Amino acid sequence: MKCPSCGAILQQDNYEGRFINHCSQCNGIWFESGELKDYIRLLIEKDKTIPEAKIETKRNVIKPREINENKRNCPKCSAGMEKFNYGYDSNVILDKCVSCDGVWADGNEIKALAIHIKGNQKLDKLGQSLAEYSEQIQHDKDAADVNRFYFLTYIPILVPLGTTQNTRKTSFVFYIFFLINIAVFAYQYFYVKNPGEFYLKHGFIPAFSVSTEGLSRMITSMFIHGDFGHLLYNMIFFLVFADNIEDRFGHWIFPIFYMGCGFCSTIVHGLLYWGSTIPAIGASGAISGAIGAYYMLFPESRIRILIYGRTITTNAYIFLGAWLLYQAIYAVIASVSISMLFSRVTFFGTIAGFTSGAIFAWSYKSHERGNAPIPSMVKKQ
């Protein structure tokens, strides 16, 4: 492992029967999850010269987000690390890995932390509890803000109600994906007490992209939704368009196609927000792939849509083109103004999902033409 501060190779030392990873250049120490407190406790017991910190009634608390310093990477898993003020107000700023929960402490921070803990053991526990509670509230607030925006701007504008495209055989695989999304949301609604923590644990975090955990998060994030509005909008599009795509591709190719579009969407989001620790959730990328495929396969199909309370019928290429333009507008807004707020709503990822679905459908359609023609579809009256 390399030191996240100076880049030197960390050396493993034995301290009182415990192995720690130490940098001989800057004297920083890497602690696995749960090791920091044990190390400090042993240090306090062994070194009697460590003074007790003075209890201050007034103190200017350093806010980690105000520290102008490049984000460090975890020496163990290479994920991004977030700075935090130990015990909320100790002003000992440490780096914690958002993936493996390991902690990095610079050389001068070890003694400062020992002094703080020795003189403020009870206050330290209280401060830590307050910090965790504040973080929980902030994560929930962020999720609520993003999902409220997602619902209010999407639902009133473009809602498909059905198409005139018949299927030649019974489609059922897409119902399995539909039921998985519903089941996961039901679990979130009835059993998840802290949505922010749930998103952090199972959502896709760009900082974890290159790890094994990144792959598992790519899968789990595709079945998580922020609220009922988020789920409803995605599932409406899915039910309207997915059966025709499964009918055209077949029962075996469709799930590969669906997951593949979701992966493409997530990868693009990860590249654009590289290093971000804000989780992205939702099936938008995979469903957008189905929309892109529909656009290529059935451009002349008629689609009934609800727009601001009125029902109209239009060609698929007009409706889906307008939907894609809508995504592009918000993607630009997200990138130039309030990108941190929108980074959980993957507009560019949605466009990537649409594009990957369209490319796959174009390739599949070209292959069909080169082999056997597909019988013409009979349109519904």
C-alpha positions as CSV (number, residue, x, y, z in Angstrom):
1,M,0.0,0.0,0.0
2,K,1.1,3.6,-0.7
3,C,0.9,6.5,1.6
4,P,-2.1,8.7,0.5
5,S,-0.2,11.8,1.7
6,C,3.3,11.5,0.2
7,G,3.1,8.4,-2.0
8,A,5.8,6.4,-0.1
9,I,5.3,2.6,0.4
10,L,3.7,1.9,3.8
11,Q,5.6,-0.3,6.2
12,Q,3.9,-2.8,8.6
13,D,4.9,-2.3,12.2
14,N,4.1,-4.2,15.4
15,Y,2.8,-2.0,18.1
16,E,1.9,-3.7,21.4
17,G,0.9,-6.9,19.5
18,R,-1.1,-5.0,16.9
19,F,0.1,-4.6,13.3
20,I,-0.3,-1.1,11.8
21,N,0.7,0.3,8.4
22,H,3.0,3.2,8.9
23,C,4.7,5.7,6.6
24,S,8.4,6.3,7.4
25,Q,8.5,9.5,5.4
26,C,5.6,11.5,6.8
27,N,4.8,9.4,9.9
28,G,1.2,9.0,8.9
29,I,-0.7,5.8,9.9
30,W,-3.3,3.8,8.2
31,F,-6.0,2.2,10.4
32,E,-8.3,-0.5,9.3
33,S,-11.9,-0.2,10.4
34,G,-12.1,-0.1,14.2
35,E,-8.3,0.0,14.8
36,L,-8.0,3.7,15.5
37,K,-9.6,3.8,18.9
38,D,-7.7,0.8,20.1
39,Y,-4.4,2.3,19.0
40,I,-5.1,5.6,20.7
41,R,-6.1,3.8,23.9
42,L,-2.9,1.8,24.0
43,L,-0.9,5.0,23.2
44,I,-2.5,6.8,26.1
45,E,-1.9,3.9,28.5
46,K,1.8,3.6,27.4
47,D,2.8,7.3,27.2
48,K,2.0,8.9,30.5
49,T,3.4,12.3,29.2
50,I,0.4,12.9,27.0
51,P,-1.5,15.8,28.6
52,E,-5.3,16.1,28.9
53,A,-7.0,18.6,26.6
54,K,-8.6,21.6,28.1
55,I,-12.4,21.6,28.0
56,E,-13.4,24.7,26.1
57,T,-16.9,26.1,26.3
58,K,-16.4,28.1,23.1
59,R,-14.4,26.8,20.1
60,N,-14.3,27.6,16.4
61,V,-15.1,24.3,14.9
62,I,-13.3,23.5,11.6
63,K,-15.7,22.3,8.9
64,P,-14.0,19.7,6.7
65,R,-15.8,20.9,3.6
66,E,-14.1,24.3,4.0
67,I,-10.6,22.7,3.8
68,N,-9.0,23.4,0.4
69,E,-7.1,20.3,-0.1
70,N,-7.1,17.6,-2.8
71,K,-9.1,14.5,-2.0
72,R,-7.0,11.5,-1.0
73,N,-7.5,8.0,-2.2
74,C,-7.7,5.0,0.2
75,P,-4.4,3.1,0.3
76,K,-6.3,-0.2,0.6
77,C,-9.1,0.0,-2.0
78,S,-8.3,3.2,-3.9
79,A,-11.7,4.6,-3.2
80,G,-12.0,8.3,-2.4
81,M,-11.7,9.4,1.2
82,E,-13.7,12.0,3.0
83,K,-12.4,14.4,5.6
84,F,-14.1,14.5,9.0
85,N,-13.6,16.3,12.2
86,Y,-13.1,13.6,14.8
87,G,-15.7,13.8,17.6
88,Y,-17.3,16.7,15.7
89,D,-15.4,19.5,17.4
90,S,-11.9,18.1,18.2
91,N,-10.5,20.0,15.2
92,V,-8.4,16.9,14.5
93,I,-9.1,16.4,10.8
94,L,-8.8,12.8,9.6
95,D,-9.5,11.0,6.3
96,K,-12.0,8.2,6.2
97,C,-12.6,5.8,3.3
98,V,-16.2,5.7,2.2
99,S,-15.9,2.1,1.1
100,C,-13.9,0.1,3.7
101,D,-14.2,2.6,6.6
102,G,-10.5,2.7,7.1
103,V,-9.0,5.9,8.5
104,W,-5.8,7.8,7.6
105,A,-4.1,10.0,10.2
106,D,-1.2,12.2,9.4
107,G,1.8,12.1,11.9
108,N,0.9,15.3,13.7
109,E,-2.7,14.2,14.1
110,I,-2.0,11.1,16.2
111,K,-0.8,13.0,19.3
112,A,-3.4,15.7,18.9
113,L,-6.1,13.0,18.8
114,A,-4.6,11.3,21.9
115,I,-4.7,14.6,23.8
116,H,-8.3,15.2,22.8
117,I,-9.5,11.7,23.7
118,K,-7.7,11.6,27.0
119,G,-9.3,14.8,28.2
120,N,-12.7,14.6,26.5
121,Q,-13.7,10.9,26.5
122,K,-17.4,11.6,27.4
123,L,-17.6,14.7,25.2
124,D,-16.0,12.7,22.4
125,K,-18.8,10.2,22.4
126,L,-21.5,12.9,22.6
127,G,-19.9,14.8,19.7
128,Q,-19.6,11.7,17.6
129,S,-23.3,10.9,18.1
130,L,-24.2,14.4,17.1
131,A,-22.0,14.3,14.0
132,E,-23.6,10.9,12.9
133,Y,-27.1,12.3,13.5
134,S,-26.3,15.5,11.5
135,E,-24.9,13.4,8.6
136,Q,-28.0,11.3,8.5
137,I,-30.3,14.3,8.4
138,Q,-28.2,15.8,5.6
139,H,-28.3,12.6,3.5
140,D,-32.0,12.3,3.8
141,K,-32.5,16.0,2.9
142,D,-30.3,15.6,-0.2
143,A,-32.3,12.6,-1.3
144,A,-35.6,14.3,-0.7
145,D,-34.6,17.5,-2.6
146,V,-33.4,15.5,-5.6
147,N,-36.4,13.2,-5.8
148,R,-38.8,16.1,-5.3
149,F,-37.2,17.8,-8.3
150,Y,-37.3,14.6,-10.3
151,F,-41.0,14.1,-9.7
152,L,-42.2,17.7,-10.2
153,T,-40.3,18.2,-13.5
154,Y,-40.9,14.9,-15.1
155,I,-44.5,13.7,-14.4
156,P,-46.5,16.7,-15.7
157,I,-44.7,16.9,-19.1
158,L,-44.2,13.7,-20.9
159,V,-46.1,10.5,-19.9
160,P,-46.7,7.7,-22.4
161,L,-50.0,5.8,-22.1
162,G,-49.6,3.2,-24.7
163,T,-48.5,2.4,-28.3
164,T,-50.1,1.0,-31.4
165,Q,-47.4,-1.6,-31.8
166,N,-48.6,-5.2,-31.4
167,T,-46.5,-8.1,-30.1
168,R,-46.2,-11.4,-32.0
169,K,-45.8,-13.5,-28.9
170,T,-46.3,-13.3,-25.2
171,S,-43.6,-11.3,-23.4
172,F,-43.0,-12.1,-19.8
173,V,-39.3,-11.5,-18.9
174,F,-39.8,-7.8,-18.7
175,Y,-42.5,-8.4,-16.0
176,I,-39.8,-10.1,-13.9
177,F,-37.7,-6.9,-14.0
178,F,-40.8,-4.9,-13.2
179,L,-41.7,-7.1,-10.2
180,I,-38.1,-6.9,-8.9
181,N,-38.2,-3.1,-9.0
182,I,-41.5,-3.1,-7.2
183,A,-40.3,-5.6,-4.5
184,V,-37.1,-3.6,-3.9
185,F,-39.1,-0.4,-3.4
186,A,-41.6,-2.1,-1.1
187,Y,-38.6,-3.3,1.0
188,Q,-37.3,0.3,1.1
189,Y,-40.6,1.7,2.1
190,F,-41.5,-0.8,4.8
191,Y,-38.1,-1.9,6.2
192,V,-35.5,0.8,5.5
193,K,-35.4,3.3,8.3
194,N,-32.6,5.4,7.0
195,P,-32.9,6.0,3.2
196,G,-29.7,8.0,3.0
197,E,-27.7,5.2,4.5
198,F,-29.4,2.6,2.2
199,Y,-28.4,4.7,-0.9
200,L,-24.8,4.9,0.3
201,K,-24.7,1.2,0.9
202,H,-26.3,0.0,-2.4
203,G,-26.3,2.9,-4.8
204,F,-23.6,3.3,-7.4
205,I,-20.8,5.6,-6.2
206,P,-18.3,6.7,-8.9
207,A,-15.4,6.7,-6.4
208,F,-15.8,2.9,-6.2
209,S,-15.9,2.3,-10.0
210,V,-12.6,0.5,-10.3
211,S,-13.3,-1.9,-7.3
212,T,-15.1,-5.2,-7.1
213,E,-17.7,-3.4,-5.0
214,G,-18.3,-1.0,-7.9
215,L,-19.6,-3.9,-10.1
216,S,-22.0,-5.1,-7.5
217,R,-23.2,-1.5,-6.9
218,M,-23.8,-1.2,-10.7
219,I,-26.3,-4.0,-10.4
220,T,-28.0,-3.1,-7.1
221,S,-28.4,0.6,-8.0
222,M,-30.5,-0.3,-11.1
223,F,-33.3,-1.6,-8.8
224,I,-33.4,1.2,-6.2
225,H,-35.6,4.3,-6.5
226,G,-35.7,7.4,-4.4
227,D,-39.5,7.7,-3.9
228,F,-42.8,6.7,-5.4
229,G,-42.7,9.3,-8.1
230,H,-39.3,8.2,-9.3
231,L,-40.5,4.5,-9.4
232,L,-43.8,5.4,-11.0
233,Y,-42.3,7.4,-13.9
234,N,-39.7,4.7,-14.7
235,M,-42.2,1.9,-14.5
236,I,-44.7,3.7,-16.8
237,F,-42.1,3.9,-19.5
238,F,-41.0,0.4,-18.9
239,L,-44.4,-1.1,-19.2
240,V,-45.2,0.9,-22.4
241,F,-42.1,0.1,-24.4
242,A,-40.4,-3.0,-22.9
243,D,-42.8,-5.7,-24.2
244,N,-42.2,-4.8,-27.8
245,I,-38.5,-4.8,-27.3
246,E,-38.6,-8.3,-25.7
247,D,-40.9,-9.5,-28.5
248,R,-38.4,-8.3,-31.1
249,F,-35.1,-9.5,-29.3
250,G,-36.5,-12.6,-27.7
251,H,-36.7,-13.8,-24.1
252,W,-33.0,-14.6,-23.8
253,I,-31.5,-11.5,-25.4
254,F,-33.8,-9.1,-23.7
255,P,-32.4,-9.4,-20.1
256,I,-28.8,-9.2,-21.5
257,F,-29.8,-6.1,-23.4
258,Y,-31.6,-4.5,-20.4
259,M,-28.7,-5.0,-18.0
260,G,-26.2,-4.0,-20.7
261,C,-27.9,-0.7,-21.2
262,G,-27.9,-0.1,-17.5
263,F,-24.2,-0.8,-17.3
264,C,-23.4,1.6,-20.1
265,S,-25.5,4.3,-18.4
266,T,-23.8,3.8,-15.1
267,I,-20.3,3.7,-16.6
268,V,-20.8,7.0,-18.3
269,H,-22.1,8.6,-15.1
270,G,-19.1,7.2,-13.2
271,L,-16.7,8.7,-15.8
272,L,-18.4,12.1,-15.7
273,Y,-18.5,12.3,-11.9
274,W,-15.3,10.5,-11.3
275,G,-14.4,10.5,-7.6
276,S,-17.8,11.6,-6.4
277,T,-19.1,9.8,-3.3
278,I,-22.8,10.7,-4.0
279,P,-24.8,7.5,-4.8
280,A,-26.7,7.3,-8.1
281,I,-29.8,5.2,-8.1
282,G,-32.7,4.2,-10.4
283,A,-33.5,2.1,-13.4
284,S,-33.5,5.1,-15.8
285,G,-30.4,4.0,-17.7
286,A,-31.7,0.5,-18.5
287,I,-35.2,1.7,-19.3
288,S,-33.8,4.5,-21.5
289,G,-32.0,1.7,-23.4
290,A,-35.4,0.2,-24.2
291,I,-36.7,3.6,-25.3
292,G,-33.7,4.0,-27.6
293,A,-34.3,0.6,-29.1
294,Y,-37.9,1.3,-29.6
295,Y,-37.0,4.5,-31.4
296,M,-34.8,2.6,-33.9
297,L,-37.2,-0.4,-34.3
298,F,-40.6,1.2,-34.5
299,P,-40.1,4.9,-35.5
300,E,-43.5,5.0,-37.2
301,S,-45.5,3.5,-34.4
302,R,-48.1,5.8,-32.8
303,I,-47.9,6.7,-29.1
304,R,-50.6,8.0,-26.9
305,I,-49.2,10.5,-24.4
306,L,-50.5,12.6,-21.5
307,I,-49.2,16.1,-21.6
308,Y,-50.4,18.7,-19.1
309,G,-53.7,16.9,-18.6
310,R,-54.4,16.4,-22.3
311,T,-54.2,13.1,-24.3
312,I,-52.8,13.2,-27.8
313,T,-51.4,10.7,-30.2
314,T,-48.2,11.2,-32.1
315,N,-45.4,9.3,-34.0
316,A,-42.8,7.5,-31.9
317,Y,-39.9,9.4,-33.4
318,I,-41.5,12.8,-32.5
319,F,-42.3,11.8,-28.9
320,L,-39.1,10.0,-28.2
321,G,-37.1,12.8,-29.9
322,A,-38.8,15.3,-27.6
323,W,-38.1,13.1,-24.6
324,L,-34.4,12.9,-25.5
325,L,-34.2,16.7,-26.0
326,Y,-35.7,17.1,-22.6
327,Q,-33.0,14.9,-21.1
328,A,-30.3,16.8,-22.9
329,I,-31.5,20.2,-21.6
330,Y,-31.5,19.0,-18.0
331,A,-28.1,17.3,-18.5
332,V,-26.6,20.7,-19.6
333,I,-28.3,22.5,-16.7
334,A,-26.9,19.9,-14.3
335,S,-23.4,20.2,-15.6
336,V,-23.1,24.0,-15.6
337,S,-25.0,25.1,-12.5
338,I,-25.9,22.8,-9.7
339,S,-24.0,19.6,-10.6
340,M,-23.7,18.4,-7.0
341,L,-27.4,18.4,-6.5
342,F,-28.1,16.6,-9.7
343,S,-25.3,14.1,-9.5
344,R,-27.7,11.5,-8.1
345,V,-30.1,12.1,-11.1
346,T,-28.1,10.6,-14.0
347,F,-29.2,12.7,-16.9
348,F,-26.1,12.1,-19.0
349,G,-26.3,8.4,-17.9
350,T,-29.9,8.4,-19.2
351,I,-28.8,9.7,-22.6
352,A,-26.0,7.1,-22.6
353,G,-28.6,4.3,-21.9
354,F,-30.8,5.6,-24.8
355,T,-27.8,5.7,-27.1
356,S,-26.5,2.2,-26.2
357,G,-30.1,0.8,-26.7
358,A,-30.4,2.6,-30.1
359,I,-27.0,1.3,-31.3
360,F,-27.8,-2.3,-30.2
361,A,-31.2,-2.1,-32.0
362,W,-29.7,-0.7,-35.1
363,S,-27.1,-3.5,-35.2
364,Y,-29.8,-6.1,-34.5
365,K,-32.0,-4.7,-37.2
366,S,-29.1,-4.7,-39.7
367,H,-28.4,-8.3,-38.8
368,E,-32.0,-9.3,-39.4
369,R,-32.0,-7.7,-42.8
370,G,-28.9,-9.6,-43.7
371,N,-30.6,-12.9,-42.8
372,A,-34.4,-13.3,-42.8
373,P,-37.0,-10.5,-43.1
374,I,-39.2,-9.9,-40.1
375,P,-43.0,-10.2,-40.8
376,S,-44.7,-6.8,-40.8
377,M,-46.5,-5.8,-37.6
378,V,-50.2,-5.5,-37.5
379,K,-51.1,-2.2,-35.8
380,K,-53.9,-1.9,-33.3
381,Q,-57.0,0.0,-34.3
